[in-house]
Amino acid sequence: MMTVQAAYDLFLEDRRSYCSPRTLETYHCGILLFFRWLEGRFGLPVSCLPLCQEENIYRGYILHLRKSGTRPVTIRSY
């Protein structure tokens, strides 16, 4: 079973072939926030958290960002 971390690593491996280091760093900063939220919600590190098909996870994260006062333009950039 693929983990969240493994899926992200594959995503980065693909992007390294055509994205600038700055773009990759932007991806990294944004995903760290999401990973922290996932780990808090599920109580597992993303390296052990199986990749799931639950659509509400993304929506739950967006709601979390909105409740925390994150600006809409920032949310869209994640």
C-alpha positions in Angstrom: 0.0 0.0 0.0 1.3 3.4 -0.9 1.7 6.0 1.8 1.1 9.7 1.6 4.9 10.4 1.9 5.6 7.9 -0.9 3.0 9.5 -3.2 4.5 13.0 -2.5 8.0 11.6 -3.2 6.9 10.3 -6.6 5.2 13.6 -7.3 8.5 15.5 -6.6 10.6 13.0 -8.6 8.4 13.7 -11.6 8.5 17.5 -11.1 12.3 17.7 -10.6 12.7 17.0 -14.4 11.1 20.3 -15.3 10.4 22.6 -12.3 12.9 25.1 -10.9 14.4 24.6 -7.4 12.3 27.5 -6.3 9.1 25.9 -7.4 10.0 22.7 -5.7 10.7 24.6 -2.5 7.3 26.2 -2.7 5.7 22.8 -3.1 7.7 21.6 -0.1 6.6 24.5 2.2 3.0 24.1 1.3 2.9 20.3 1.7 4.5 20.5 5.2 1.5 22.3 6.5 -0.8 19.7 5.0 1.4 16.9 6.4 1.2 18.3 9.9 -2.5 18.6 9.7 -2.8 15.0 8.4 -0.6 13.7 11.2 -2.7 15.5 13.8 -5.9 14.3 12.4 -4.9 10.6 12.0 -2.3 10.3 14.6 0.3 8.7 12.3 3.3 10.1 10.5 2.8 10.6 6.8 5.5 7.9 6.2 3.0 5.4 7.7 -0.3 6.9 6.7 -1.8 5.0 3.8 -2.9 7.0 0.8 -6.7 7.0 0.9 -9.4 7.9 -1.5 -11.5 10.0 1.0 -12.5 13.2 -0.8 -13.4 15.0 2.4 -9.8 15.1 3.6 -9.0 17.9 1.2 -12.2 19.7 2.1 -11.4 19.3 5.8 -8.0 20.8 5.3 -9.4 23.8 3.4 -12.0 24.3 6.2 -9.1 24.1 8.8 -7.2 26.8 6.9 -10.2 29.0 6.7 -10.9 28.7 10.4 -7.3 29.5 11.2 -7.6 32.8 9.3 -5.6 31.9 6.3 -6.4 34.3 3.4 -8.3 32.8 0.5 -5.5 33.8 -2.0 -3.1 31.8 0.2 -5.4 28.8 0.3 -5.6 28.8 -3.5 -1.8 28.8 -3.7 -1.6 25.5 -1.7 
